[in-house]
Each structure stands twice: as C-alpha cells, then as structure tokens.
Amino acid sequence: MKLVVGLGNPGPQYETTKHNVGFWVLDAFADQTHLTFSGKKGDALTSRGQWQASNSAVDFMLVKPQTFMNRSGYSVRSLLHYYKIPLSDLILIYDDVDLDIGRVRIKKQGGTGGHRGVASVIQEVGSNQFVRLKIGVGKDPRMNTADYVLSPFHQEDQEKISEVVTQAVTLLPLLLEDKITEAMNRYHLA
C-alpha cells in the first residue's frame, strides 16, 4: 500500500493558507476518485482507495496529519509502522517557497529545504529516502517565511495555484504506479 501524505495544518483558520496546499491536492484527488476523508487513524484524517494501474491495482491511503505542520512526522511514522508500509511507498506532498507559484517538482529524496513539516517527517522516519511532490508557493522578500506560508494566496495567484493543484492530481497516479521518472520527464520536472 502507498501512503500519500499531504502536509498542512488542521483547523478552519489555516484552510486557505499556502502551507495547506498538500491538503488541497489530497482533497482534489479524493474528489476525482470519489473518496472521502471519513476515517481517522491516530492523529490523521485518512481515506483508502485503489488505483487501477495498467497491469495491477495499487492500494493507497490518503493522509492529512492533524498534528500541525511541525509535528507531521509523528503521524507519518505511526501509520508506516502500523500498516507495515516500507518507506519507499511514502509520497509526501507539500508547499515549497523556493519554487515559483504554479511550479511542481518531484524528487526521489532530499533534504528539508527549510520546511519544518518535512524535517519532522525525516526526523521521525529516520531517513530522507521517500518521494516528494513539491508545490511552488513562491515567496515574498518583504515577509518572513512563517508569516508568508500562513497567509492566503493573493487574488492574482488563485488561478495559478488552482492549475498547479490540478497538475499535481494528474501526477499522482504515475507516482502511485512507481513511474517517477516518467512523471518527471512528462512534466519536465527533472
């Protein structure tokens, strides 16, 4: 089973913030696949599904940690352990201030990039060897990073972020099927 984790913060006050684009991608993918986040496992909202690949079916669980961003790793570690999912089957989706708004980047491994949610996951699982789907949210040099990611997108950026969420939803099936290189090549993200 693939564990697809979108990073974000729980609560209505964070729903529209840049830091929650990981949740947005999962919500959009759940809508497309007719799933709901009706389950709760530990400190996370979950939804289980199955993707029909070309020659087999891929079971997956969508996960929205409810521990707040800086403690996301606790939920991820707990679910990986409980379901005995290897780290190679983890897909982490999150915002990236080093990518322009409207850009997507796939990586097979890497550091934290200053992202505290990613740092929490790496610390808790003891490795950086997992797939990442990074959603560009840009940055504003006039704001500190924490304030920036906890603010909503400007009106003029709404269309770009909607398009990138749609693109990320299109990429997810390739990641579920372990077609990471194909996804990177198809979307010129290498």
PyMOL commands that set and color helices and strands:
alter all, ss='L'
color gray80, all
select helices_A, chain A and resi 12-14+18-32+69-83+87-89+116-125+145-149+155-176+180-186
alter helices_A, ss='H'
color red, helices_A
select strands_A, chain A and resi 2-6+39-41+44-52+57-65+90-96+104-107+131-136
alter strands_A, ss='S'
color yellow, strands_A
deselect
rebuild
show_as cartoon
